[in-house]
Amino acid sequence: MLEVKNLVFHPLENGLEKSIIEDVSFTVERGETLVITGPNGGGKSTVARLLMGIETPDSGQILLEGKDITDLSIAQRANSGIGFAFQQPPRFKGMTVKRLLSLAAGYEMEENKCCDYLSGVGLCAREYLDREVDNTLSGGEMKRLEIATVLARRHKVCIFDEPEAGIDLWSFSMLVDQFERLHEDKRESLVIISHQEKIMEMADRIMVIRDGRVEALGPREEVLPELTGGSKSCGCINAKLRQ
């Protein structure tokens, strides 16, 4: 389904070349859930942005169903079947929630359908339909709305960058339920960047990225115990990964 070959990304920072991603390779099979985790600043979000075309690699290849999409634009990748949920979603003053969901879905969505997607991410649906996607929405509301826009359209690969960030525990539980349903459905591949044990537990495979390199990649049953050290504490995972 998705194949990533030897990605390298060395952007310029203050006129100097900075090593962010070094020779990263992995695959995501059809219907598979891959969770990418690792220390903060290790390159996880950069990998996601390279997959979506927000950043351009210096070398390497990205293939979707055997087609080289490395040089495709964001719009072309979206049309090819890649969905993306930002860690910090953009705001659109003057656009209503209902309009944004309709644009994401690719058709004029009925109110009841909009409400289904909003309720699925923990928002009181009808209260939001006519609200603008602007600064009147909190960070947590924006995050949940962003995830709803990805869920509103069928994709080949859905990429979620730390979907748990900025939302309460109740909403997080609802998001986990959504991901579990997508995973069980096996019609879309999921790439989820996360430190959360509950999300890692639903993964088929886990990839650990540290200092821009793949430190570990394998089945959940093999990688997760290494991260927890045998503990069931989510805090233990977070502490270990942030070292």
TORTIDO-458242 format. One record per atom (N, C-alpha, C): residue in one letter; x, y, z. Coordinates in steps of 0.001 Angstrom, whole numbers, plus 524288, in hexadecimal, padded with zeros to 5 digits. Layout:
BEGIN
AXYZ/...
REM end
This chain:
BEGIN
M803407FB4C80000/M800008000080000/M80369804EF80000/L805E48061B80475/L8096580A9A804E1/L80EE8808A6805DE/E8128D80A79802B1/E81808808DD80349/E81B7D80DAC80376/V81E9880DFE8077E/V822278126880840/V827B881056807EE/K82AD9812B280469/K8301D810C380372/K83435814FF80472/N837518141980869/N83C1D8171C8094C/N83B4681CFF8093F/L8375C81EE180C2C/L836558247880C5C/L83A9E8275580F57/V83C5A82BAD80D16/V8403582F2080F88/V83E1D834AD80F28/F83E68837918137D/F83C8783CFC81395/F8404A84052816BE/H84304843E081415/H846DC8475381687/H8458B84D0881538/P841C584F55817EB/P8405B854C4816C2/P84492858938189E/L8446085D4E8167D/L847F0861678182E/L8458F8645081CCA/E848BC86536820BC/E84710868308254E/E84B3B86C3E82680/N849CF8713A825F0/N84D918758682688/N85240874D7822E6/G85116872FF81E2E/G855288726281A42/G8585886D7481AC2/L8573486A4C81EB2/L85A2A8657F81F89/L856A9860BB81EAD/E858D285CA081C5E/E855E6857E181B6A/E85525854E782087/K850488535282184/K84F088508782656/K84CEF84B268250C/S84F148472D8278E/S84D56841CD826AB/S8486E840BB829DD/I843FD83FC982724/I83F1383EA4829CB/I83D76838F682900/I83DBF837168241E/I83C52831B5822DF/I840DB82F2D81FF5/E8427182A8A821C3/E846F1827D981F85/E845878224881DE6/D844F182160818DD/D8446881C1E816B8/D83FED8190D8193C/V83B4281B5881954/V836AE818D181BA6/V833D0815A681781/S832F5810B1818A0/S8301B80D2D81518/S82C2B80A0181839/F8277C8095681602/F8238C805F481863/F81F1B805298147D/T81BA180189815BC/T817038009081284/T81229800A4815FF/V80DBA8019C81388/V808A98012281623/V805377FDF381281/E803787F97681457/E8004E7F60481116/E7FA957F7C081107/R7F7A67F5DC80D48/R7F21E7F72880CEE/R7EF3E7F570811E2/G7EC6B7F90981440/G7E9707F7DB818F6/G7ECA67F7AA81DF1/E7F1B27F8B781D98/E7F5207F86B82229/E7F50B7FD8782538/T7F5D17FD1282A51/T7F68F801A182DA7/T7FC33801B282F87/L7FF01805CC82DF7/L804688069282FAA/L8048080B4583352/V8066180A778380B/V8070980EC583BBE/V80CC68104F83BD8/I80DC08155783B07/I813138176C83B35/I813B781A4E8405F/T817A4818DC8434E/T8189881B4C84857/T81E6881C72848E4/G81FDD81ECE84D49/G825558202E84E20/G825D18254D85108/P82A91826EF85256/P82B5E82BB985563/P8296B8308F85280/N827E88347F85580/N8268D839838532E/N82B3983BA78502E/G82A3883DB984B85/G82E6F83FDE8485D/G8317583BCB8455B/G82FA3836E884581/G83283832BB842E5/G831898324783D16/G82D58834E483B23/G82C55834C983588/G827248326183400/K823E0830F2837D1/K81EEF82E4F836A8/K81B61831AE83334/S81A628367B834F1/S816E1839E3831F8/S8192183B5082CAA/T81E4183B9E82C5F/T820B683CCB82755/T81FC58386A82376/V820098338F8253D/V81ED882F26821CE/V8194582FA081FBD/A81596830FB82331/A810248319A8218A/A80F9E835EB81D7C/R8125D83A3481E49/R8120883E9C81A9E/R8148F83D4181562/L8188683A058157C/L81AE48382D8109A/L817218349F80DA5/L81446831618107F/L8108482DE280DFF/L80C2D830FB80B50/M80A938355280DC0/M806418386480BA3/M8081083C4C8078B/G80D2F83D2880720/G80F23840DD80346/G80F9C8466680556/I80EEC8471880A69/I80F8984C4780CC9/I8154A84DCB80CCC/E818A1849FA80D77/E81E4A84AAB80CE7/E820268472680874/T824868489D8060C/T826AD8459F801A9/T82BD58431B80345/P82C6683E05802BB/P8314D83B7E80450/P835CF83CF2800B0/D83A8583CCF802C6/D83F2B83DB57FF89/D8404E838FF7FC24/S83EEE834727FE1B/S83F8482FA77FB05/S83BEE82B7B7FD3F/G83B3F8275A7FA3D/G837C8823207FBD2/G832D6823117F893/Q82F8181F2A7F98C/Q82AB481E7A7F691/Q8261781D467FA19/I8217781F017F866/I81C9081D997FAEF/I8190881B5D7F6B6/L81747816907F76E/L813EF814037F395/L80EB78128E7F606/L80A798138B7F32E/L80543812177F4D1/L8030580E527F0CC/E80205809927F27A/E800408056D7EEFE/E803CE804E67EA37/G808DF8054C7EB2A/G80CBB8049E7E70D/G80DD4809717E3D4/K80AD580DA27E491/K80B93812737E19A/K80F01816377E4AD/D812F3818627E220/D8167E81C187E4A7/D813AC821507E559/I812BD822DC7EA3E/I81015827CD7EB54/I813C482BCE7EDC1/T818DB82AB87EDA4/T81CB182E0D7F041/T81C5D833AE7EE86/D81B4D8349C7E98C/D81B41839EF7E77A/D815C583C2B7E6DF/L811CC8395E7E8BE/L80C7A83B587E850/L80B6683F9B7EC5D/S807D9843257EB14/S80654847517EEAB/S802C8845207F2F1/I8019F8485D7F6DB/I7FE0B846CB7FB0B/I7F8BE845557F8C3/A7F6B98489E7F543/A7F19C847A27F2E9/A7F198842937EFC7/Q7F5CA841A07ECE4/Q7F61C83CD67E9CE/Q7F650838067ED52/R7F90E8386A7F1A8/R7F942834007F553/R7F3F5833187F7DC/A7F1438375B7F92A/A7EC05836DA7FB63/A7E868834297F77D/N7E8C5835B87F296/N7E5808334A7EE8A/N7E70882D997ED91/S7EBE882C4A7EED0/S7EDB1826E47EE2C/S7EBDD823657F29D/G7E9FB825DB7F6EB/G7E7DE822B37FB31/G7EAA18233080061/I7ED948277680140/I7F02D8283F80646/I7ED5082C8280950/G7EBD082B4580E1D/G7E95F82F0F8119A/G7ED2083087815F0/F7ECA383558817EC/F7F0658373881BC8/F7ED9F83A8E81FDC/A7EEA38397B824E1/A7ECAA83CA98292E/A7F14B83F3082BF2/F7F18A8446582BC5/F7F5E38474A82E13/F7F5D4846EC83406/Q7FA768475B83648/Q7FADD847B383BF1/Q7F88E84CE583DD4/Q7F9688511483AD0/Q7F7238562883BF9/Q7F3FE857DA83729/P7EEF6856B683714/P7EBC0857AA83271/P7EB6385D7783105/P7EB1185EAA82BF2/P7EA598641182A37/P7E4C3865DE82B35/R7E41286AFE82BA7/R7DEEC86D4E82C76/R7DD558704782788/F7D83E8709A82697/F7D64387310821D4/F7D1D5876CF8233D/K7D32A87BA582432/K7CF3887F8E82590/K7CB6D8803B82102/G7C6598803682239/G7C260880DB81E3A/G7C03387BB981C2E/M7C2B08775781D8D/M7C0CB8723781BD6/M7BE1F86F708205A/T7B98186D6581F67/T7B6B486A9682384/T7B8A0864F3823F2/V7B77B8629D82856/V7B8EC85D2982933/V7B650859A882523/K7B16285A9D82416/K7AE958576B8203D/K7B115857E081ADC/R7B29D85C9381967/R7B51A85D578144C/R7BA5B85A938140F/L7BD5C85AD68184B/L7C27A8584981862/L7C1E885261817DA/L7BE268501B81A91/L7BD4384A7881A25/L7BB9C848FA8149A/S7B85C84C368122A/S7B6A084B2580CCF/S7BB3684B5C80904/L7BE9B84F44809A9/L7C34084F9F80651/L7C6C584AE580713/A7C7648494380BF3/A7CAB8844BC80D15/A7C87C83FC780AA6/A7C35383F4480ADE/A7C0CA83A91808D2/A7C07D83A8C802E1/G7C07A83F3880081/G7C02D83F8D7FAD2/G7BAA883FE67F8C0/Y7B6DA840D67FC40/Y7B16E841827FA95/Y7AE948449D7FECC/E7AA10846C37FD6B/E7A706849C380132/E7A495845FE8051E/M7A69D84622809CA/M7A5178425880DC0/M7A02584413810A4/E79C868408181150/E797C8841A681436/E7990984269819FA/E795A38456981C9A/E79695846A882214/E79716841CA8257D/N793A183E088248F/N793D28394F827D0/N798FF8366F82739/K79B0E8365A8226C/K7A012833C98217C/K7A475836C78242D/C7A44F83C05823CA/C7A83083F4582681/C7A81183E2882C58/C7A36183DC182E7D/C7A2C883CD283413/C7A5178378C835AA/D7A493833A78324B/D7A6D482E8783367/D7ACC482EE783406/Y7AF55831B483071/Y7B50083229830B3/Y7B6B4835688356C/L7B3D3839918368B/L7B53583CDF83B02/L7B465839F084024/S7B0168371F84097/S7AF118341D84554/S7B33382FE58461E/G7B51C82DCB841C6/G7B90B829A88420B/G7BE3082B628444F/V7BF348308484446/V7C4158328684691/V7C309835A284B90/G7BE448351184DA9/G7BD2D83755852C7/G7BB5383CE9852C5/L7B93883ED684E58/L7B71A8442184E28/L7B123843E284E2C/C7AEB28477885108/C7A8F8847C28511B/C7A73A849FC84BDA/A7A5B7846798486C/A7A57284775842D4/A7A2AD84C7284130/R79DA784CF684245/R79AA18513D84005/R79C578569284208/E79F09856B68465F/E7A10785BA684869/E7A58385DBF84511/Y7A7C885A5D841C9/Y7AC7485BE583EE8/Y7AB8D85CE783917/L7A75385B0D836E9/L7A6A685B2A8313F/L7A7748608D82EDF/D7A5538649D8315C/D7A593869E182F22/D7A9DF86D3F83188/R7AD0686AEA834DF/R7B15E86DE983726/R7B5CD86E7083339/E7B8A7872BF83390/E7BD138738783013/E7C1DA870AC8322D/V7C51686EF182E8E/V7C9E586C2382FF7/V7CE2287038830F4/D7CD948730A83543/D7D1138776E83661/D7D2E38773383C0E/N7D4A487B9183E24/N7D6DB87BA784368/N7D2D687B08847BA/T7CDC987ADD8464D/T7C9D1879E584A55/T7C9C48742884BFD/L7CC43870C5848E5/L7CCB686B3F84A4B/L7D1C586A5A84D4C/S7D1788673B85152/S7D6278660085460/S7D9BE8625B85154/G7DE71861B88535D/G7E22285E27850D7/G7E01385896850AB/G7DD89856E0854EB/G7DB678519C85514/G7D6E9850E785149/E7D392854F6850CC/E7CF44854B584D0C/E7D15C8546D84777/M7D55A857858465B/M7D7AC8577A84122/M7DA0A8522F83FE3/K7DC8284FD5843CD/K7DF0984ACB842F5/K7DAFB8469F8419A/R7D6AB846A58446A/R7D29D842C884367/R7CFF8843BD83E24/L7CF35848B383CD1/L7CCE4849F2837BB/L7D07E848488334B/E7D58D8490E833F7/E7D958847708300B/E7D90E8418D82F0E/I7D89F83E998333D/I7D845838EA832B2/I7D32F8376A82FF8/A7CEEF83A338312C/A7C9EB8392482EA1/A7CA4283A04828BD/T7CD3583DFB8270C/T7CDB183F0A8216E/T7D08283A9381EA3/V7D43D8381882148/V7D6F0833A181EED/V7D34A82EF081EA6/L7D04182E24822D6/L7CCB6829AE822FB/L7C83F82A3E81F09/A7C72A82F1181D61/A7C2B583019819EF/A7C38F82E398145A/R7C83C82C9A8131D/R7C95882AE580DC9/R7CC5E825C080DDF/R7CB238224580A61/R7CDEF81D5480A11/R7D35681E3D807BE/H7D75A81C4680A54/H7DCB981CD380882/H7DF498177780807/K7E3B28175B80561/K7E6E0812A680554/K7EA648128780A29/V7EC8A8171B80B7B/V7EFEB8179C81010/V7EE4B81C8181313/C7ED5081BF781826/C7EC178206C81B83/C7F0A78214381F47/I7F28D8261A81F83/I7F6ED82776822E9/I7F4F182B1482734/F7F5CF8299782C1A/F7F41C82CBE83094/F7F8E782E32833D4/D7F9EF8334283447/D7FE7E8351783732/D7FCE18367583CC8/E7FE2B8330084073/E7FCE68338984605/E7F7388351F846D3/P7F37C831CA84552/P7EDF383321845C8/P7EC268340184B5F/E7EF1F831FA84F2C/E7ED878328C8549F/E7EEE1837DA856F3/A7F23483AE185447/A7F41C83FD18567E/A7EFB5843CB85709/G7EF25845F585BBD/G7EB7F84A4085C93/G7E5D2848B585D46/I7E4AB843A585E0E/I7DF378422785ED9/I7DE9C83F698641E/D7D9CA83F9186634/D7D8CF83D4C86B59/D7D8738375686AFA/L7D879834D386F80/L7D89882F1786FAF/L7D3BB82CAA86D3F/W7CF2582F1486E09/W7CA4F82CEE86BDA/W7CA8D82D08865E5/S7CC4283177863B7/S7CCAB831E485E08/S7D0D982E3785BF6/F7D50882D8F85EEF/F7D92D829FA85D54/F7D7158246B85CE5/S7D3CD822D7860A0/S7D18181D9C86071/S7CE2E81CEB85B8D/M7CB5E8210485A08/M7C824820B985556/M7CB8C8203C85075/L7CFF8822FF85072/L7D389822AC84BFB/L7D5E681D3784B8D/V7D74881AF684FF6/V7D95B8159F84FEF/V7D551811ED84D9F/D7D060812A884F13/D7CC2F80F6484CE7/D7CBE281008846F7/Q7CC6D814E184516/Q7CC4B815DE83F70/Q7D0C58130E83CB8/F7D5758137883EE4/F7D9FF810EA83C8F/F7D95D80AFC83C98/E7D729808F1840CF/E7D65E803448411E/E7D28F8016D83CEE/R7CE688048283BF6/R7CAAF80315837E0/R7CD418033583283/L7D06D8074683189/L7D3378079782C8D/L7D6EE802FD82BE9/H7D98B8019E83033/H7DD4E7FD5283011/H7DA927F82582EEF/E7D6237F75183187/E7D33B7F273830C5/E7D0FB7F21E82B3F/D7CFA77F6A082912/D7CD617F6D6823D9/D7D1457F52381FA3/K7D64D7F6658208A/K7DA9B7F4CF81D1F/K7DA377F6FF8178D/R7D7227FB2C816DC/R7D6B77FD6A811A0/R7DA82801EE810D6/E7DC688041D81520/E7E01A8086E814D8/E7E4E58071E81822/S7E972808C481649/S7EE358083081961/S7EEC080CFF81CDC/L7F08B80C2F821A4/L7F1238107E82556/L7F6D381127826E1/V7F8A681603826C7/V7FDC281769828E1/V7FCB181B5B82D31/I7FDBE819C983214/I7FC7A81D1883690/I8016E81E4A8399C/I802878234D83A45/I806F3824EF83D86/I804E1825BD84307/S80714822FB846C8/S804EF8233984C0F/S808D28213E85017/H8081A82339854FA/H80AE28211785981/H8073D81DD485CDA/Q8023781DA085B76/Q7FE4F81B5085EE5/Q7FE1E8155F85E70/E7FE3D812D1862EC/E7FE3780D1D8630D/E7F93580AE0860B0/K7F4BC80D64861B3/K7EFCC80B6E85F95/K7EFD880B43859A3/I7F25F80F138573C/I7F2BF80F248518A/I7F6B880B1B84FAC/M7FB1180AAA85278/M7FF02806C6850FF/M7FCDC8013D85159/E7F955800558551A/E7F73B7FB12855DE/E7F3D47F9458514B/M7F1DE7FCEA84E1D/M7EEAF7FB558499B/M7F1F27FADD844A3/A7F6F97FC1F844ED/A7FA5C7FBFD8404B/A7FB707F66983E91/D7FC187F5C883977/D7FE307F0DF83773/D8041E7F0DE8381D/R8067B7F562836E1/R80C157F5FF837A3/R80D2B7FB5D83A03/I8119E7FBB383CA8/I813578009783F0D/I818C4801E683CEE/M81980806E183B8D/M81E9E808B9839CF/M8207A80D0083D8B/V8253280C7683F6B/V8278D81058842E6/V82B918137D83FD4/I82AEA8189E83FDA/I82EA181C1183D36/I8316D81F5C8414B/R8368181F4284113/R839C382258844A6/R83E29824DF84182/D83EF3829E98424C/D8431B82CCB83F8F/D842C082C14839A2/G83DED82BEF837A8/G83D2682BB18320A/G83DFB8266782F8D/R83EB382268832C2/R83FA181D24830B7/R83BBE8194783311/V83AD18150783041/V83774810E383246/V83A9480DB68363B/E838FD80E1983B29/E83BB280B4583F4F/E83982805C383FF6/A834628053C83F1C/A831DB8001883F8D/A82D168000483C06/L82BF77FB82839D0/L827637FACD83685/L825E17F50D836A2/G821217F40783869/G81F7E7EE97838A6/G819FA7EE0583AAC/P818267E92D83B35/P812E47E83383D3B/P8122F7EA9E842A6/R80D6E7EC40843C7/R80C397EE91848DF/R80E057EB0784D4C/E80D2A7E5FD84CC6/E80E6D7E251850FB/E8143F7E24285245/E817847E3B984E80/E81D247E3C784F69/E81F107E91A85143/V81D047ED4D84EEC/V81F207F28384FFE/V81CE17F4E3854F7/L817C47F444855E2/L815517F6C785A65/L817AF7F51E85F9B/P818C87F00F86084/P81B447EE9D86579/P820927F13986649/E823637F22D86204/E8286C7F4D586279/E827B47FA718644B/L8235D7FCE7862A1/L8225F802598641C/L82078802C8869B6/T81D727FEEB86B6C/T81B377FF2F870AC/T81EC77FCCF874C5/G822787F9A68731A/G825C37F6EB876DE/G8229E7F32187A28/G81E357F145877D6/G81AE57EDA287AAB/G816BC7F04487DF0/S816EE7F59E87E21/S813157F87C8813B/S80E527F9B287DF7/K809C67FA418808F/K804FE7FBD087DEB/K803E58019E87EC6/S807C38047C88084/S806F980A0B8818C/S807F280D3A87CB0/C803FB8104887B0D/C804AB813AA87685/C808DA817B9877A8/G8092E8196487CB3/G80D2181D3887E19/G8129881B1C87D4A/C81348815FA87E30/C8185C8137F87D61/C819ED813D6877A7/I81623812E887417/I817438134486E89/I818DB818D286D23/N815C781C9786EF7/N816E58220586DAA/N81C3D823B686F99/A81D8D822288745A/A82290823A987694/A827058214587388/K8267681C5687220/K82A938199486F4F/K82B6381BEE869EB/L8271081D228673C/L8277381F1C861ED/L8297F824B1861BD/R828CF8279D865E4/R82A8482D0F865C9/R8302A82DC786799/Q832B182970868E7/Q8382F829D186A99/Q83BB082B4886611/
REM end
